């Protein structure tokens, strides 16, 4: 699947610069339409109750739109905003908007501070049904998808993430698939499937590696390998926590990557 419709979340703060720069680069790369989505919590209790935006929130939305329009001059764009800023509604509506694009780009949760609901990024990953590219706080723009680490296990989330990343890694110079459990079934009565072989069919320069977790957790091992090869993209499946409710948080591994990754991460769930 090619990427033709991208959404980038903006909150009208300086954090927008990294995610917007990456979104613009991908829109140019794929000839895609780029939608800017303003979503930010309201700080005025009166405005929240009335569901009428405060002057502060309106000014923040205007600033975000101006930044977006300046950065995307000459591109096919549109602008959406969730303007009432009520926290519970903002969560659901941000996820709702994410259903209607090919790729969602957001900032790392820590970058937003208290500007958005604490679990907004997690909820978009878990409930949008779309690949979500999370941009780190101190992002320094570079070409995306040239040196890639893919975290692999034979599970729905990892399989979806691997498939969703294919347009982004087209033309990659190095793709490292890292797995704790290996790449082929231990049970020799099963068909001897191999995810490395599958990626080679796509013409990718791929290699596989068993993750050494001695002294480190699985997620830290993935981050370490990404650092070792100077990766510009990490690809993993996003996993829910134990709660099955919409407001439930992501699993511990997903939250760890969200908190500690220093490169863009593509999540699919």
C-alpha positions in Angstrom: 0.0 0.0 0.0 1.3 3.4 -0.9 0.9 6.3 1.5 -1.4 9.0 0.1 -3.1 10.5 3.1 -1.1 11.6 6.2 -2.3 13.2 9.4 0.0 15.1 11.8 -1.1 16.2 15.3 -0.3 19.7 16.4 -0.8 21.4 19.8 0.4 24.9 18.9 3.6 24.6 20.9 7.3 24.3 20.0 7.0 20.5 20.1 5.3 20.7 16.7 8.5 21.5 14.8 9.9 18.0 14.8 6.7 16.1 13.9 5.7 18.7 11.4 9.1 18.6 9.6 8.9 14.8 9.4 5.3 14.9 8.2 6.2 17.4 5.5 9.1 15.3 4.3 6.9 12.2 4.0 4.1 14.1 2.2 6.7 15.2 -0.3 8.2 11.8 -0.6 4.9 10.0 -1.3 3.0 12.8 -3.0 0.5 12.6 -0.2 -2.1 14.9 1.2 -1.2 16.2 4.6 -3.8 17.0 7.2 -3.0 19.1 10.3 -5.0 18.2 13.4 -5.1 20.7 16.2 -6.0 19.0 19.5 -5.1 20.5 22.9 -6.7 20.5 26.4 -8.7 23.5 27.4 -7.3 25.2 30.6 -10.5 27.2 31.4 -13.0 25.1 33.5 -15.8 27.5 32.4 -15.0 27.0 28.8 -14.9 23.2 29.2 -18.3 23.1 30.8 -19.8 25.4 28.2 -18.0 23.5 25.4 -17.0 26.9 24.1 -13.3 27.6 23.5 -11.5 30.1 25.5 -9.6 32.9 23.9 -6.4 31.2 24.9 -7.3 28.0 23.1 -8.4 29.9 20.0 -5.1 31.7 19.9 -3.2 28.5 20.2 -5.2 26.9 17.4 -4.6 30.0 15.2 -0.8 29.8 15.9 -0.8 26.1 15.1 -2.6 26.7 11.8 -0.2 29.5 10.8 2.8 27.3 11.5 1.2 24.4 9.6 0.4 26.6 6.6 3.9 28.2 6.4 5.6 24.7 6.6 3.3 23.1 4.0 3.2 25.8 1.3 2.8 24.2 -2.1 1.5 20.9 -0.7 -2.0 19.4 -0.9 -3.2 20.1 2.7 -6.3 20.4 4.8 -6.8 21.6 8.4 -8.9 20.0 11.2 -9.2 21.2 14.8 -10.9 19.8 17.9 -11.6 23.1 19.4 -13.6 22.5 22.6 -10.6 21.0 24.4 -12.6 18.8 26.9 -10.2 16.1 27.9 -12.4 13.0 27.6 -13.9 14.0 24.3 -10.5 15.1 22.9 -9.2 11.5 23.4 -12.0 9.9 21.4 -12.1 12.6 18.7 -8.4 12.4 18.1 -8.7 8.7 17.6 -11.8 9.2 15.4 -9.9 11.5 13.1 -7.1 9.0 12.8 -9.3 6.4 11.2 -9.5 8.4 7.9 -5.8 8.5 6.8 -3.0 6.1 5.8 -0.4 7.3 8.4 -0.7 9.2 11.7 2.3 11.2 12.9 2.5 12.4 16.5 5.1 13.5 19.0 6.4 11.5 21.9 4.1 11.8 24.9 6.7 13.6 27.0 7.0 16.3 24.4 3.4 17.4 25.0 3.6 17.8 28.8 0.1 18.6 30.0 -1.1 20.0 26.7 -2.9 16.8 25.8 -4.4 13.9 27.7 -1.7 11.7 29.3 -2.7 8.6 27.2 -3.6 10.3 23.9 -0.6 8.9 22.0 -1.2 5.5 23.4 -4.9 5.6 22.5 -4.2 6.6 19.0 -1.7 3.7 18.7 -4.2 1.2 20.2 -7.4 2.3 18.7 -6.8 4.1 15.4 -6.3 1.0 13.3 -3.6 3.0 11.5 0.2 2.9 11.6 1.4 5.6 14.0 4.8 7.3 13.6 6.0 8.7 16.9 8.6 11.5 16.7 11.1 11.9 19.6 11.4 15.1 21.6 14.8 16.1 20.4 14.3 15.0 16.8 17.0 16.0 14.3 15.6 15.6 10.8 17.3 13.1 8.6 16.0 10.7 5.8 13.6 8.2 7.2 13.8 4.5 6.4 17.4 4.1 5.3 18.7 2.2 8.4 15.9 0.3 10.1 15.4 -2.0 13.1 12.2 -4.2 13.1 11.2 -5.9 16.3 9.7 -9.2 15.4 7.6 -11.9 17.0 5.0 -14.1 15.4 2.0 -12.1 16.6 -0.7 -9.9 15.0 0.8 -6.6 16.1 4.3 -7.3 14.8 3.0 -8.7 11.5 0.9 -5.6 10.9 3.8 -3.2 11.9 6.1 -5.0 9.5 3.7 -4.8 6.6 2.8 -1.2 7.4 6.4 -0.1 7.3 7.1 -1.4 3.8 6.4 1.9 2.0 8.7 3.7 4.5 11.6 1.3 4.1 11.5 1.1 0.3 15.0 1.9 -0.8 16.5 1.1 2.6 20.2 0.4 2.9 20.0 -1.8 6.0 17.0 -3.6 7.6 17.8 -5.5 10.8 15.0 -7.8 12.0 15.5 -8.5 15.7 13.7 -11.3 17.6 14.0 -12.9 21.0 12.6 -16.2 19.7 14.2 -16.6 16.3 12.6 -16.6 12.9 11.4 -20.1 12.1 9.2 -22.5 14.0 11.0 -24.8 16.5 8.3 -27.4 15.8 9.7 -29.1 12.6 6.2 -30.4 11.8 5.0 -26.9 11.0 5.7 -25.2 7.6 9.1 -23.6 8.0 8.0 -20.0 7.6 10.7 -17.3 7.7 10.1 -13.6 8.1 13.6 -12.8 6.7 12.7 -14.7 3.5 9.4 -12.8 3.3 11.2 -9.4 3.4 13.8 -10.5 0.8 10.9 -11.1 -1.6 10.3 -7.4 -1.3 13.8 -6.7 -2.4 15.0 -5.4 1.0 18.6 -5.7 2.2 17.5 -7.6 5.3 19.4 -9.6 8.0 18.1 -11.3 11.1 19.5 -11.3 14.6 18.5 -13.0 17.9 18.2 -10.3 20.6 20.6 -10.8 23.5 18.6 -9.7 26.5 21.3 -10.5 29.1 21.4 -7.6 31.5 18.7 -5.7 29.5 15.0 -6.1 28.9 13.7 -6.8 25.4 12.8 -3.2 24.7 16.1 -1.8 25.9 17.8 -4.4 23.8 15.9 -3.2 20.7 16.8 0.4 21.5 20.4 -0.5 22.0 20.6 -2.3 18.6 19.0 0.7 17.0 21.6 2.9 18.5 24.4 0.5 17.5 23.5 0.7 13.8 22.6 4.4 13.8 19.0 3.5 12.8 16.7 6.2 11.7 13.5 4.1 12.3 12.3 1.5 14.7 9.3 -0.6 13.8 7.3 -2.6 16.5 3.9 -3.8 17.3 1.9 -1.8 19.8 0.4 -3.8 22.6 -2.4 -3.0 25.0 -2.1 -3.4 28.8 -4.3 -5.6 30.9 -7.3 -3.3 30.8 -9.7 -3.9 27.8 -11.4 -0.5 28.2 -10.9 2.3 25.7 -9.2 4.4 28.3 -6.8 1.6 29.3 -3.1 2.2 28.9 -0.7 0.5 26.5 1.4 -2.4 27.7 4.6 -1.9 29.6 6.8 -2.6 26.5 5.0 -0.1 24.3 5.1 2.6 27.0 8.8 2.0 27.6 9.6 2.6 23.9 7.3 5.7 23.9 9.3 7.1 26.9 12.8 6.2 25.8 13.2 6.1 22.0 15.5 8.7 20.6 14.5 8.0 16.9 11.1 7.8 15.2 9.1 4.7 16.0 6.4 3.2 13.8 3.8 1.4 15.9 0.9 -0.7 14.5 -1.6 -2.6 16.6 
